[in-house]
Amino acid sequence: MTYAELRVLSKRVGIKLKQQSQVLVTAESCTGGGIATAITETAGSSAWFDRSFVTYSNEAKMEMIGVKSETLLMFGAVSEQTVQEMAGGALERSKGTCSIAVSGIAGPDGGSDEKPVGTVCFAWAMGGSIIKYETVVFNGNREEVRIQACFHALDKLEDILDGD
């Protein structure tokens, strides 16, 4: 997986968002704005992209996009419950009509037996509802995990836009 492949995917997703009159917002933790970067490398992306919330800390998740402290305490930042709240909160606090939320452990440290390095949780929301959420464990170093997470997030959004 390369950054060039990510840009190609991002451009395809952008075309579909524009065709469907959708506006994307992202809530990113472990990807650090990587999804937004890929999207905004396409000229004209302001037609289908509103903003990105880079919520790396738990405090940022709570303050910027309304993740509940109880959710973080009970399930942790890297959980399907947290990314669902991130996806919903990003929509509520933006002009977006669909959202992607990502939180994970890119490494090289921070993993556990339950959540090893490479564990990334995703959620996608559209029209005020969570459409899909899942956890994936990627292999590779920090950079490889992050780029795989960005690609996966946009690839699944493309599937959602295609009606899959």
C-alpha positions as CSV (number, residue, x, y, z in Angstrom):
1,M,0.0,0.0,0.0
2,T,1.4,3.4,-1.0
3,Y,0.4,6.9,-0.5
4,A,0.0,7.2,-4.3
5,E,-2.7,4.4,-4.1
6,L,-4.3,6.3,-1.2
7,R,-4.6,9.5,-3.3
8,V,-6.2,7.6,-6.2
9,L,-8.8,6.0,-3.9
10,S,-9.4,9.4,-2.3
11,K,-10.1,11.0,-5.7
12,R,-12.6,8.2,-6.5
13,V,-14.3,8.6,-3.2
14,G,-14.5,12.4,-3.8
15,I,-16.1,11.9,-7.2
16,K,-18.8,9.7,-5.6
17,L,-19.3,12.1,-2.7
18,K,-19.9,14.9,-5.1
19,Q,-22.2,12.9,-7.4
20,Q,-24.3,12.0,-4.3
21,S,-24.3,15.5,-2.9
22,Q,-22.5,14.2,0.3
23,V,-20.1,16.2,2.4
24,L,-17.5,14.3,4.4
25,V,-16.1,15.1,7.8
26,T,-13.5,13.0,9.6
27,A,-12.7,12.4,13.3
28,E,-9.2,11.0,13.4
29,S,-7.0,9.9,16.2
30,C,-4.2,7.4,15.2
31,T,-4.2,8.6,11.6
32,G,-3.5,12.2,12.8
33,G,-5.3,13.8,9.9
34,G,-4.0,11.5,7.3
35,I,-7.4,10.9,5.8
36,A,-8.1,14.6,5.5
37,T,-4.6,15.1,4.0
38,A,-5.4,12.5,1.3
39,I,-8.7,14.0,0.6
40,T,-7.5,17.6,0.3
41,E,-4.7,16.7,-2.1
42,T,-7.5,16.6,-4.7
43,A,-8.2,20.0,-6.2
44,G,-11.8,21.0,-5.6
45,S,-12.3,18.8,-2.6
46,S,-14.0,21.7,-0.8
47,A,-17.1,20.6,-2.7
48,W,-17.3,17.3,-0.8
49,F,-15.1,17.8,2.3
50,D,-16.0,20.0,5.3
51,R,-13.4,19.5,8.0
52,S,-11.4,17.1,10.1
53,F,-11.3,16.8,13.9
54,V,-7.9,15.4,14.9
55,T,-8.7,14.2,18.4
56,Y,-5.6,12.5,19.5
57,S,-6.1,12.9,23.2
58,N,-9.1,11.7,25.2
59,E,-9.7,15.3,26.2
60,A,-9.9,16.4,22.6
61,K,-12.3,13.5,21.9
62,M,-14.6,14.8,24.7
63,E,-14.2,18.6,24.1
64,M,-14.3,18.7,20.3
65,I,-16.7,15.9,19.3
66,G,-18.6,15.0,22.5
67,V,-17.2,11.5,23.3
68,K,-18.5,10.7,26.8
69,S,-16.0,10.3,29.6
70,E,-17.9,7.2,30.6
71,T,-17.4,5.6,27.2
72,L,-13.6,6.2,27.4
73,L,-13.4,4.9,30.9
74,M,-15.4,1.8,30.2
75,F,-14.2,0.8,26.8
76,G,-11.0,2.9,26.1
77,A,-10.1,5.3,23.3
78,V,-9.5,2.3,21.0
79,S,-13.0,0.8,20.9
80,E,-16.0,0.5,18.6
81,Q,-18.1,2.4,21.2
82,T,-15.7,5.3,21.1
83,V,-15.4,5.6,17.3
84,Q,-19.2,5.4,17.0
85,E,-19.5,8.5,19.3
86,M,-16.7,10.1,17.4
87,A,-18.5,9.6,14.1
88,G,-21.8,10.9,15.4
89,G,-20.1,13.9,17.2
90,A,-18.2,14.9,14.1
91,L,-21.5,15.1,12.1
92,E,-23.2,17.1,14.9
93,R,-20.4,19.6,15.0
94,S,-20.0,20.2,11.3
95,K,-21.7,20.7,7.9
96,G,-20.9,17.1,7.0
97,T,-23.5,14.6,5.9
98,C,-21.3,11.6,6.3
99,S,-18.4,10.9,8.6
100,I,-15.4,8.6,9.2
101,A,-14.0,8.0,12.7
102,V,-10.7,6.3,13.4
103,S,-8.9,5.4,16.7
104,G,-6.2,2.9,17.1
105,I,-2.8,1.8,18.2
106,A,-0.2,2.5,15.5
107,G,2.8,1.6,17.6
108,P,5.5,0.8,18.1
109,D,4.3,0.9,21.8
110,G,0.9,1.0,23.5
111,G,-0.4,-2.4,22.6
112,S,-1.7,-5.1,24.9
113,D,-2.8,-8.7,24.6
114,E,-6.4,-7.6,24.2
115,K,-5.5,-4.7,21.8
116,P,-2.2,-5.4,20.1
117,V,-0.3,-2.8,18.1
118,G,-2.0,-2.4,14.8
119,T,-5.5,-2.5,16.3
120,V,-7.7,0.2,14.7
121,C,-11.4,0.8,15.2
122,F,-13.5,2.5,12.6
123,A,-17.0,3.9,12.3
124,W,-18.9,5.4,9.4
125,A,-22.0,7.5,9.8
126,M,-24.4,9.0,7.3
127,G,-27.6,10.9,7.7
128,G,-27.2,11.0,11.5
129,S,-26.9,7.3,11.8
130,I,-24.0,4.9,12.3
131,I,-23.9,2.8,9.1
132,K,-21.0,0.5,9.9
133,Y,-18.3,0.0,12.6
134,E,-15.5,-2.5,12.9
135,T,-12.1,-3.3,14.3
136,V,-9.2,-4.4,12.1
137,V,-5.7,-5.5,13.2
138,F,-3.1,-4.3,10.7
139,N,0.5,-5.5,10.4
140,G,3.6,-3.4,9.9
141,N,5.4,-0.4,11.5
142,R,3.7,2.8,12.6
143,E,3.7,4.4,9.2
144,E,2.4,1.2,7.5
145,V,-0.4,0.8,10.1
146,R,-1.4,4.5,9.6
147,I,-1.5,4.4,5.8
148,Q,-3.4,1.0,5.9
149,A,-5.9,2.6,8.3
150,C,-6.4,5.6,6.0
151,F,-6.9,3.4,3.0
152,H,-9.3,1.1,4.8
153,A,-11.4,4.0,6.0
154,L,-11.8,5.4,2.5
155,D,-12.2,2.0,0.9
156,K,-15.1,1.2,3.2
157,L,-16.7,4.6,2.6
158,E,-16.5,3.9,-1.1
159,D,-18.3,0.6,-0.5
160,I,-21.0,2.5,1.5
161,L,-21.4,5.1,-1.3
162,D,-21.7,2.2,-3.8
163,G,-24.5,0.7,-1.7
164,D,-22.6,-2.3,-0.5
